[in-house]
Amino acid sequence: MSWPYEEILSGEVWIRFPPGKRHETICARLHQEIQRCLTSAVRLLPAREVVQVRTGTMIRPDLSLIDVESGKLWLAVEVVNSEDHRPDTVIKKTLYEEIGLPRLWIVDPRYNNVEVYETGEYGLTLKAILGNNEFLTEEGLPLLQMRIADLFCE
């Protein structure tokens, strides 16, 4: 998608900037790797597919995994757009915490790192900031082992 798109965050309409080429490349790499590692417990949605997480809130994560049993969002991945980062890094992060999203990854091409969050007793907890030669893994996707440098390579 190389055009602006709309999200509704707690009743407020946000027009989002179109993702750039690097953003889309990173998104495609993530989708390809997650697709390879899927289990029968989750379903991968297309990039920026509309997900209604509650009344008045329709989000479009760069990558969404849905829990098959509950039908709820289980993992959201937001690839940060440097021109339009506040909705992903502040507003949607708060929203994800409010709805009890089990997993959130914030992928930041500005710094070539991935912030990994899990919901715990006190809300979203930062579990790791991964960079360079570290590996992105996920207990719910046992086959996933993606080197961060490979995600961001030019």
C-alpha positions as CSV (number, residue, x, y, z in Angstrom):
1,M,0.0,0.0,0.0
2,S,1.7,3.2,-1.1
3,W,-1.1,5.6,-0.4
4,P,-2.5,7.3,2.8
5,Y,-4.8,5.2,4.9
6,E,-7.3,5.7,7.7
7,E,-7.4,4.4,11.2
8,I,-10.0,5.2,13.9
9,L,-8.4,5.3,17.3
10,S,-10.9,5.7,20.2
11,G,-13.4,7.4,17.9
12,E,-10.9,9.8,16.4
13,V,-10.0,9.5,12.7
14,W,-6.4,9.5,11.8
15,I,-5.2,9.8,8.2
16,R,-1.8,8.0,8.1
17,F,1.1,8.9,5.7
18,P,1.8,6.4,3.0
19,P,4.5,3.9,3.9
20,G,7.8,4.3,2.1
21,K,9.7,1.6,0.2
22,R,11.9,0.6,3.1
23,H,8.9,0.3,5.4
24,E,7.1,-1.9,2.8
25,T,10.3,-4.1,2.3
26,I,10.5,-4.7,6.1
27,C,6.8,-5.4,6.3
28,A,7.1,-7.9,3.4
29,R,10.0,-9.7,5.1
30,L,8.1,-10.0,8.4
31,H,5.0,-11.4,6.6
32,Q,7.1,-13.9,4.7
33,E,8.9,-15.1,7.8
34,I,5.8,-15.2,10.0
35,Q,3.9,-17.1,7.2
36,R,6.6,-19.7,7.2
37,C,6.3,-20.2,11.0
38,L,2.5,-20.1,11.5
39,T,0.9,-22.6,13.7
40,S,-2.8,-23.7,13.5
41,A,-3.5,-21.6,16.6
42,V,-3.1,-18.2,14.7
43,R,-4.1,-16.7,11.4
44,L,-2.0,-14.1,9.6
45,L,-4.0,-11.1,8.1
46,P,-2.8,-9.2,5.0
47,A,-0.7,-6.1,5.8
48,R,-2.8,-3.2,7.2
49,E,-6.0,-5.2,7.2
50,V,-8.6,-3.4,9.2
51,V,-9.0,-4.9,12.7
52,Q,-11.8,-3.7,15.0
53,V,-10.6,-4.2,18.6
54,R,-13.5,-2.4,20.3
55,T,-16.4,-0.1,19.4
56,G,-15.1,3.1,17.8
57,T,-11.6,1.7,17.2
58,M,-10.4,0.3,13.9
59,I,-6.7,-0.2,13.5
60,R,-4.5,-1.3,10.7
61,P,-1.3,-2.9,12.0
62,D,1.5,-3.6,9.6
63,L,1.2,-7.3,10.7
64,S,-1.7,-8.9,12.6
65,L,-2.0,-12.4,14.0
66,I,-5.4,-13.4,15.1
67,D,-6.0,-16.1,17.7
68,V,-8.1,-18.7,15.9
69,E,-10.0,-19.9,19.0
70,S,-11.0,-16.4,20.3
71,G,-11.0,-14.5,17.1
72,K,-9.1,-11.7,18.9
73,L,-5.9,-9.9,17.9
74,W,-3.0,-11.8,19.5
75,L,0.1,-10.1,17.9
76,A,0.3,-6.6,16.4
77,V,3.4,-5.4,14.6
78,E,3.9,-1.7,13.9
79,V,6.7,-0.7,11.6
80,V,7.5,2.9,12.6
81,N,7.2,5.6,9.9
82,S,9.6,8.4,10.8
83,E,7.2,11.0,9.4
84,D,4.2,9.6,11.2
85,H,5.4,7.7,14.3
86,R,3.3,9.1,17.2
87,P,0.1,7.1,16.5
88,D,2.1,3.8,16.5
89,T,4.5,4.5,19.3
90,V,2.2,6.4,21.7
91,I,-1.5,6.3,20.9
92,K,-1.8,2.7,19.6
93,K,0.6,1.4,22.2
94,T,-1.6,2.8,24.9
95,L,-4.7,1.3,23.1
96,Y,-3.0,-2.1,22.9
97,E,-2.3,-2.0,26.6
98,E,-5.9,-1.1,27.3
99,I,-7.3,-4.0,25.3
100,G,-4.8,-6.5,26.8
101,L,-3.1,-7.3,23.6
102,P,-0.9,-10.4,24.4
103,R,2.0,-9.4,22.1
104,L,3.3,-6.2,20.5
105,W,6.4,-5.6,18.4
106,I,7.4,-2.1,17.4
107,V,9.8,-2.3,14.5
108,D,11.9,0.9,14.2
109,P,13.8,1.4,10.9
110,R,15.2,4.6,12.3
111,Y,17.4,2.7,14.7
112,N,17.2,-0.8,13.2
113,N,15.7,-2.4,16.3
114,V,12.6,-4.2,17.4
115,E,10.9,-3.6,20.8
116,V,9.2,-6.7,22.0
117,Y,6.3,-6.3,24.5
118,E,4.2,-8.8,26.3
119,T,1.1,-8.2,28.4
120,G,1.6,-9.1,32.0
121,E,0.1,-8.4,35.4
122,Y,0.7,-4.7,35.0
123,G,0.0,-4.2,31.3
124,L,2.4,-4.2,28.4
125,T,5.9,-4.9,29.6
126,L,9.0,-4.3,27.5
127,K,10.7,-7.7,27.2
128,A,13.6,-6.9,24.9
129,I,15.0,-4.3,22.5
130,L,16.6,-6.4,19.7
131,G,19.2,-5.2,17.3
132,N,21.9,-6.3,14.8
133,N,22.9,-9.9,15.3
134,E,20.2,-10.7,17.9
135,F,17.3,-13.0,17.0
136,L,13.5,-12.3,17.0
137,T,11.8,-15.3,18.6
138,E,8.3,-15.9,19.9
139,E,7.1,-18.7,22.1
140,G,3.8,-18.9,20.2
141,L,5.7,-19.3,16.9
142,P,8.2,-22.0,17.8
143,L,9.9,-22.0,14.3
144,L,10.5,-18.2,14.3
145,Q,14.1,-17.2,14.6
146,M,14.8,-14.1,12.5
147,R,18.1,-12.3,12.7
148,I,17.4,-8.6,13.2
149,A,20.2,-7.6,10.7
150,D,18.4,-9.6,8.0
151,L,15.1,-7.8,8.7
152,F,16.7,-4.4,8.1
153,C,19.3,-5.1,5.4
154,E,19.3,-2.8,2.4
